Amino acid sequence: MRVHVVSPSFHGYWRAIAAALEARGHAVTTHVYDGHPSRTRRTWHQLRHELPRRVGVGDHRALSQHRTAKAYDSVRETAPQAVVVVKGDVLGEAFWDRIKSLPRVTWLYDEVRRTRYTSEILSRIGPVATYSALDDAAFRSDGLDSRHLPLAFDHRLQASPERARTPDIAFVGARYRMREEVLTHLHDAGIPVRAYGRDWSSHPVDRLRTWRLTCPAIPAERDLPRTEAYAVMAAAAATLNLHGDQDGFTMRTFEACGVGGLQLIDRNDVTDLYEPGVELVTWSSRDELVEVCRRAATDAAWSDSIRAAGRARTLAEHTFDHRVAVLEDAWDTV
């Protein structure tokens, strides 16, 4: 089929979804609804939309109208036989009306409470797949056509050249208060933590991009392309996966194991996806995490065993190829 993927840019995962659909025999076109093809366009976006909202004088309407028109045009120009929408909560009714007669599915990688969707809106736009098991149960209770679909590992993306193993406990991701508290606890305990991302970086450009003056007292680097992030996680003594109040499992859950990293995850309810102690390591308290980090630095046989098992499980069950089969089933129900 001719399948059109409409997605946010979000670290380029739309490419992984498109490649997985192509591997299943589809002819795939894509539209990135929040893309900024040039630095000038990104700067204009910040000045036109982000800055006014920061100072309390703007709203989302103009931006939503622009993105809706572009997404609408992309469907008209590509004439697909099915549409996969990733998140898409900024797209207006004109877009959804345009695709309502087509096989389609919307894949949510956030809890619905973090989007602009309501159950009433979701019931109108068609089948839904969500990374949140709790949202899936609520959607089904409301009579929605829903299925639980976890995120995945992009096994086609080749990591940067292999790095020598480092003593670092790495964290790649956004800076939230709970995450900063965990990394600070490890740092104060003498664990060699290192954070990666614009929210952690002290680089002047990153401070400007994130509208802040201060930085946490944690060793940090700038944003990494996913190829380099994969290499960092594979080389680190261990890689942290910190969720906070998320009930779905982040992309990092599958990536850290998929690249052969030793994943230390803050969730004990991961058992439907991985076997704790065999394919990754769970922890419940910050002091327990300190001890696990120390073992990761000294017990190579234990670490290597978990790394190998986690990678094997990921490649067998948790790639985007596995996930798009569920998306196909969803649009077939329309």
C-alpha positions as CSV (number, residue, x, y, z in Angstrom):
1,M,0.0,0.0,0.0
2,R,0.9,3.6,-0.3
3,V,1.4,4.7,3.4
4,H,1.9,8.3,4.5
5,V,3.6,8.9,7.9
6,V,2.7,12.2,9.5
7,S,5.0,12.8,12.5
8,P,6.8,15.3,14.7
9,S,10.6,15.5,14.1
10,F,11.3,14.0,17.6
11,H,14.8,12.7,17.2
12,G,14.1,11.4,13.7
13,Y,12.0,8.4,14.8
14,W,9.7,8.9,11.9
15,R,12.5,7.5,9.7
16,A,12.5,4.3,11.7
17,I,8.8,3.9,11.3
18,A,9.0,4.6,7.6
19,A,11.8,2.1,7.2
20,A,9.9,-0.6,9.1
21,L,6.8,0.0,6.9
22,E,9.0,-0.3,3.8
23,A,10.5,-3.5,5.0
24,R,6.9,-4.9,5.1
25,G,6.4,-4.0,1.5
26,H,4.7,-0.6,1.6
27,A,5.6,2.4,-0.4
28,V,6.1,5.1,2.2
29,T,6.0,8.9,2.1
30,T,6.5,11.1,5.1
31,H,5.6,14.6,6.4
32,V,7.3,16.1,9.5
33,Y,4.7,18.5,10.8
34,D,7.0,20.5,13.1
35,G,10.2,20.4,11.0
36,H,12.4,23.4,10.5
37,P,14.6,22.9,7.4
38,S,17.0,25.7,8.2
39,R,18.6,27.5,11.1
40,T,16.8,30.7,9.9
41,R,13.4,28.9,10.1
42,R,14.2,27.6,13.6
43,T,15.1,31.0,14.8
44,W,12.0,32.5,13.3
45,H,9.9,29.8,15.0
46,Q,11.4,30.6,18.4
47,L,10.8,34.3,18.0
48,R,7.3,34.0,16.4
49,H,5.9,31.2,18.6
50,E,8.1,30.1,21.6
51,L,9.1,33.5,22.9
52,P,5.5,35.0,23.0
53,R,4.3,31.9,25.0
54,R,7.2,32.2,27.4
55,V,6.2,35.8,28.3
56,G,2.5,35.0,28.3
57,V,1.3,36.8,25.2
58,G,1.0,34.0,22.7
59,D,-1.1,30.9,22.0
60,H,-0.9,27.8,19.8
61,R,-3.6,28.8,17.3
62,A,-1.5,30.3,14.6
63,L,1.1,27.6,14.8
64,S,-1.6,24.9,14.8
65,Q,-3.3,26.4,11.7
66,H,0.0,26.5,9.8
67,R,0.9,22.9,10.7
68,T,-2.6,21.7,9.9
69,A,-2.5,23.3,6.4
70,K,0.9,21.7,5.7
71,A,-0.2,18.3,6.8
72,Y,-3.4,18.6,4.8
73,D,-1.4,19.5,1.7
74,S,1.0,16.6,2.2
75,V,-2.0,14.1,2.1
76,R,-3.4,15.8,-0.9
77,E,-0.1,15.6,-2.8
78,T,0.8,12.0,-1.9
79,A,-2.6,10.4,-2.3
80,P,-2.0,7.6,0.3
81,Q,-4.0,4.5,0.8
82,A,-3.3,4.5,4.6
83,V,-2.0,7.1,7.0
84,V,0.0,6.7,10.2
85,V,-0.1,9.7,12.5
86,V,2.5,10.0,15.3
87,K,1.1,12.1,18.2
88,G,-0.5,14.7,16.0
89,D,-2.4,16.6,18.7
90,V,-1.4,20.0,17.2
91,L,-3.2,19.2,13.9
92,G,-6.7,20.7,13.5
93,E,-10.0,19.3,12.2
94,A,-9.3,20.0,8.6
95,F,-6.5,17.5,8.6
96,W,-8.5,14.8,10.3
97,D,-11.5,15.4,8.0
98,R,-9.1,14.9,5.1
99,I,-8.1,11.4,6.2
100,K,-11.3,10.2,7.8
101,S,-12.2,8.0,4.8
102,L,-8.7,6.4,4.7
103,P,-7.4,3.5,6.7
104,R,-5.4,5.2,9.5
105,V,-4.0,5.0,13.0
106,T,-2.6,7.5,15.5
107,W,0.3,6.3,17.7
108,L,0.8,8.3,21.0
109,Y,4.2,8.3,22.7
110,D,3.0,10.4,25.6
111,E,0.3,10.0,28.2
112,V,-2.9,11.6,26.9
113,R,-2.9,14.0,29.8
114,R,0.2,15.6,28.2
115,T,-1.5,16.1,24.9
116,R,-4.4,18.2,23.7
117,Y,-6.5,15.1,23.0
118,T,-9.7,14.2,24.8
119,S,-11.5,10.9,24.6
120,E,-14.2,12.6,22.5
121,I,-11.6,13.9,20.0
122,L,-9.8,10.5,19.8
123,S,-13.2,8.7,19.2
124,R,-13.6,10.9,16.1
125,I,-10.1,10.6,14.6
126,G,-10.1,6.8,14.5
127,P,-8.0,3.9,15.8
128,V,-5.4,4.7,18.4
129,A,-2.2,3.0,19.6
130,T,-0.7,4.2,22.8
131,Y,2.5,3.5,24.7
132,S,0.6,3.9,28.0
133,A,-1.1,0.7,29.2
134,L,-3.2,2.8,31.6
135,D,-4.4,5.1,28.8
136,D,-5.2,2.1,26.7
137,A,-7.4,0.6,29.4
138,A,-9.2,4.0,29.9
139,F,-9.7,4.4,26.1
140,R,-11.2,0.9,25.9
141,S,-13.5,1.6,28.8
142,D,-14.7,4.7,26.9
143,G,-15.4,2.6,23.9
144,L,-12.5,3.7,21.8
145,D,-10.8,1.5,19.2
146,S,-7.4,1.3,21.1
147,R,-4.5,-1.0,21.5
148,H,-1.4,-0.8,23.8
149,L,1.7,-0.4,21.7
150,P,5.1,0.1,23.5
151,L,7.9,2.1,21.8
152,A,10.8,0.4,20.2
153,F,14.5,0.2,19.2
154,D,15.7,1.5,15.8
155,H,17.9,-1.5,14.9
156,R,18.7,-0.1,11.5
157,L,20.4,3.0,12.8
158,Q,24.1,2.3,13.0
159,A,25.9,3.7,16.0
160,S,28.9,5.9,15.7
161,P,32.2,4.0,15.7
162,E,32.5,1.8,18.7
163,R,34.0,3.5,21.7
164,A,36.2,2.0,24.4
165,R,34.3,1.1,27.6
166,T,34.2,4.1,30.0
167,P,33.6,4.3,33.8
168,D,30.7,6.7,33.3
169,I,27.2,6.1,34.4
170,A,25.5,7.9,31.5
171,F,22.1,9.6,31.3
172,V,20.9,10.8,27.9
173,G,17.7,12.8,28.0
174,A,15.7,15.8,29.2
175,R,16.4,17.4,32.6
176,Y,13.4,17.1,35.0
177,R,13.6,17.7,38.8
178,M,13.5,14.1,39.8
179,R,16.1,13.2,37.2
180,E,18.4,16.0,38.5
181,E,17.9,14.8,42.1
182,V,18.9,11.2,41.2
183,L,22.0,12.3,39.3
184,T,23.0,14.7,42.0
185,H,22.7,11.9,44.6
186,L,25.0,9.7,42.6
187,H,27.4,12.5,42.0
188,D,27.5,13.3,45.7
189,A,28.2,9.6,46.4
190,G,31.2,9.7,44.2
191,I,29.7,7.9,41.2
192,P,31.1,9.2,37.9
193,V,27.8,10.3,36.3
194,R,27.6,12.2,33.0
195,A,24.5,13.7,31.5
196,Y,23.9,14.5,27.9
197,G,21.4,17.0,26.5
198,R,20.7,20.7,26.1
199,D,19.0,20.9,29.5
200,W,22.1,19.9,31.3
201,S,24.8,21.6,29.1
202,S,26.5,24.8,30.2
203,H,27.2,25.8,26.6
204,P,25.9,29.4,26.0
205,V,23.8,28.3,23.0
206,D,22.1,25.6,25.1
207,R,21.4,28.1,27.9
208,L,19.8,30.4,25.4
209,R,17.8,27.6,23.7
210,T,16.4,26.4,27.1
211,W,15.8,29.9,28.5
212,R,17.9,29.5,31.6
213,L,20.8,31.1,33.4
214,T,22.1,28.3,35.7
215,C,23.2,24.7,35.3
216,P,23.2,21.7,37.7
217,A,26.6,20.8,39.2
218,I,26.7,17.5,37.2
219,P,29.3,16.7,34.5
220,A,27.4,17.2,31.3
221,E,27.7,17.4,27.5
222,R,25.6,18.9,24.7
223,D,22.8,17.2,22.7
224,L,23.9,14.0,20.9
225,P,22.6,12.7,17.5
226,R,21.0,9.3,18.1
227,T,24.0,7.6,16.4
228,E,26.3,9.1,19.1
229,A,23.8,8.5,21.9
230,Y,23.7,4.8,21.0
231,A,27.5,4.7,21.1
232,V,27.6,6.5,24.5
233,M,25.1,4.1,26.1
234,A,26.9,1.0,24.7
235,A,30.3,2.2,26.0
236,A,29.2,3.5,29.5
237,A,29.6,1.3,32.5
238,A,25.8,1.6,32.7
239,T,23.1,3.8,31.3
240,L,20.3,5.3,33.5
241,N,16.6,5.2,32.4
242,L,14.6,7.6,34.6
243,H,10.9,7.9,34.1
244,G,9.3,9.9,36.9
245,D,5.5,10.0,36.6
246,Q,5.4,8.4,33.2
247,D,3.4,5.1,33.1
248,G,4.5,4.2,29.5
249,F,8.1,3.1,28.9
250,T,10.4,5.5,27.2
251,M,12.2,4.8,23.9
252,R,15.4,4.6,26.1
253,T,14.0,1.4,27.6
254,F,14.5,-0.4,24.3
255,E,17.5,1.6,23.0
256,A,19.7,1.0,26.1
257,C,19.3,-2.7,25.8
258,G,19.2,-2.7,22.0
259,V,22.7,-1.2,21.7
260,G,24.1,-3.6,24.2
261,G,24.2,-1.3,27.2
262,L,23.7,-2.2,30.8
263,Q,20.4,-0.5,31.6
264,L,19.5,0.6,35.1
265,I,15.8,1.4,35.1
266,D,13.6,2.9,37.8
267,R,10.6,0.7,37.1
268,N,9.9,-2.7,38.6
269,D,6.8,-3.1,36.3
270,V,9.0,-3.8,33.3
271,T,8.6,-7.6,33.5
272,D,6.3,-7.8,30.5
273,L,9.1,-6.5,28.4
274,Y,12.4,-7.6,30.0
275,E,13.5,-9.9,32.8
276,P,15.0,-7.9,35.6
277,G,18.4,-9.1,36.8
278,V,18.9,-11.0,33.5
279,E,18.3,-8.5,30.7
280,L,18.4,-5.2,32.6
281,V,18.6,-4.1,36.2
282,T,15.8,-2.5,38.3
283,W,16.3,-0.4,41.4
284,S,13.9,1.0,44.0
285,S,16.0,3.4,46.1
286,R,18.8,5.8,45.4
287,D,21.1,4.1,47.8
288,E,20.4,0.8,46.0
289,L,21.2,2.5,42.8
290,V,24.6,3.7,44.2
291,E,25.5,0.1,44.9
292,V,24.4,-1.1,41.5
293,C,26.5,1.6,39.8
294,R,29.5,0.4,41.8
295,R,29.0,-3.2,40.8
296,A,28.6,-2.1,37.2
297,A,32.1,-0.6,37.4
298,T,33.7,-3.7,38.9
299,D,31.9,-6.9,37.8
300,A,32.5,-7.2,34.1
301,A,31.2,-10.8,33.8
302,W,27.8,-9.8,35.4
303,S,27.6,-6.7,33.3
304,D,28.4,-8.4,30.0
305,S,25.9,-11.2,30.6
306,I,23.1,-8.7,31.1
307,R,24.2,-6.6,28.1
308,A,24.1,-9.6,25.8
309,A,20.7,-10.9,27.1
310,G,19.1,-7.5,26.9
311,R,20.3,-7.0,23.3
312,A,19.1,-10.4,22.2
313,R,15.6,-9.9,23.7
314,T,15.3,-6.5,22.1
315,L,16.2,-7.7,18.6
316,A,13.8,-10.6,19.0
317,E,10.8,-8.6,20.2
318,H,11.2,-4.9,20.5
319,T,12.2,-3.3,17.1
320,F,10.1,-1.0,15.0
321,D,9.5,-3.9,12.6
322,H,7.6,-5.6,15.4
323,R,5.5,-2.5,16.2
324,V,4.4,-1.6,12.7
325,A,2.6,-4.9,12.4
326,V,0.3,-3.7,15.1
327,L,-0.2,-0.5,13.3
328,E,-1.3,-2.4,10.2
329,D,-3.8,-4.3,12.2
330,A,-5.2,-1.1,13.6
331,W,-5.8,0.6,10.3
332,D,-7.3,-2.6,8.9
333,T,-10.1,-2.2,11.5
334,V,-11.3,1.1,10.1
